C-alpha cells in the first residue's frame, strides 16, 4: 500500500484512489439535484465532474490531497467521493472533506464507516496529530455526523466561501486531536 494512494476498507465500504479511469462510476450519483448544495464544487455535469476530478488529482500530485472514490460493499454500488485535503505535512494537520454521497446512502451508516477508516489511517499510519472538518453552518446533518465522531467545534469563519448559487456561507471549523480519537474510537467500535 502506497502512502499517497492507500486503499482503505472494512466489511461495509471500500475507499480506493479516485482516478480519471474510475470517476465515471459516479455519474448517476453526481448528477443528483442539489447534491453538493453546501459546497463550492460543481459536479452536476460530465464536464464539471471531470474538472472536479482533475483538480483533485492536481492537488494529489502536489501532495496536498488524497482523493478517494467510495464503494458501498453492502449495496455493491459506487456511492460518492471523499478526500484528505489541505494536508499540512510539517504541522501534522489535515482536513477530511469534499465528501459527497448519493442520497440513497444518507443515513445508512456508510459515512461513519468511511470516516472511521480515514481517521484511523490519518492518526495511526500517517501519524497526523489533528484532523479538521470544514462544514457550512447550515448543514446540520454533516455537523451532527462529525460531532458523533468526537469532533469539537473550534469556531466559525464568517462569510468566507462563495457557493455556486452566489451565497457566501459561514463555515464551521471542527477538529479531532489524535489523543482524543483513541477514546472516541473505542466508543464507536462498540456501536458497530
Rosetta blueprint (number, residue, H / E / L):
1 X L
2 X L
3 X L
4 X L
5 X L
6 X L
7 X L
8 X E
9 X E
10 X L
11 X L
12 X L
13 X E
14 X E
15 X E
16 X E
17 X E
18 X L
19 X L
20 X L
21 X L
22 X L
23 X H
24 X H
25 X H
26 X H
27 X H
28 X H
29 X H
30 X H
31 X L
32 X L
33 X L
34 X L
35 X L
36 X L
37 X L
38 X L
39 X L
40 X L
41 X L
42 X L
43 X L
44 X L
45 X L
46 X H
47 X H
48 X H
49 X H
50 X H
51 X H
52 X H
53 X H
54 X H
55 X H
56 X H
57 X H
58 X H
59 X H
60 X H
61 X H
62 X L
63 X L
64 X L
65 X L
66 X E
67 X E
68 X E
69 X E
70 X E
71 X E
72 X E
73 X L
74 X L
75 X L
76 X L
77 X E
78 X E
79 X E
80 X E
81 X E
82 X E
83 X E
84 X E
85 X E
86 X E
87 X E
88 X E
89 X L
90 X L
91 X L
92 X L
93 X E
94 X E
95 X E
96 X E
97 X E
98 X E
99 X E
100 X E
101 X E
102 X L
103 X H
104 X H
105 X H
106 X L
107 X L
108 X L
109 X L
110 X H
111 X H
112 X H
113 X H
114 X H
115 X H
116 X H
117 X H
118 X H
119 X H
120 X H
121 X H
122 X H
123 X H
124 X H
125 X H
126 X L
127 X L
128 X L
129 X L
130 X E
131 X E
132 X E
133 X E
134 X E
135 X E
136 X E
137 X L
138 X L
139 X L
140 X H
141 X H
142 X H
143 X H
144 X H
145 X H
146 X H
147 X H
148 X H
149 X L
150 X L
151 X L
152 X E
153 X E
154 X E
155 X E
156 X E
157 X E
158 X E
159 X E
160 X E
161 X E
162 X E
163 X L
164 X L
165 X L
166 X L
167 X L
168 X E
169 X E
170 X E
171 X E
172 X E
173 X E
174 X E
175 X E
176 X E
177 X E
178 X H
179 X H
180 X H
181 X H
182 X H
183 X H
184 X H
185 X H
186 X H
187 X H
188 X H
189 X H
190 X H
191 X H
192 X L
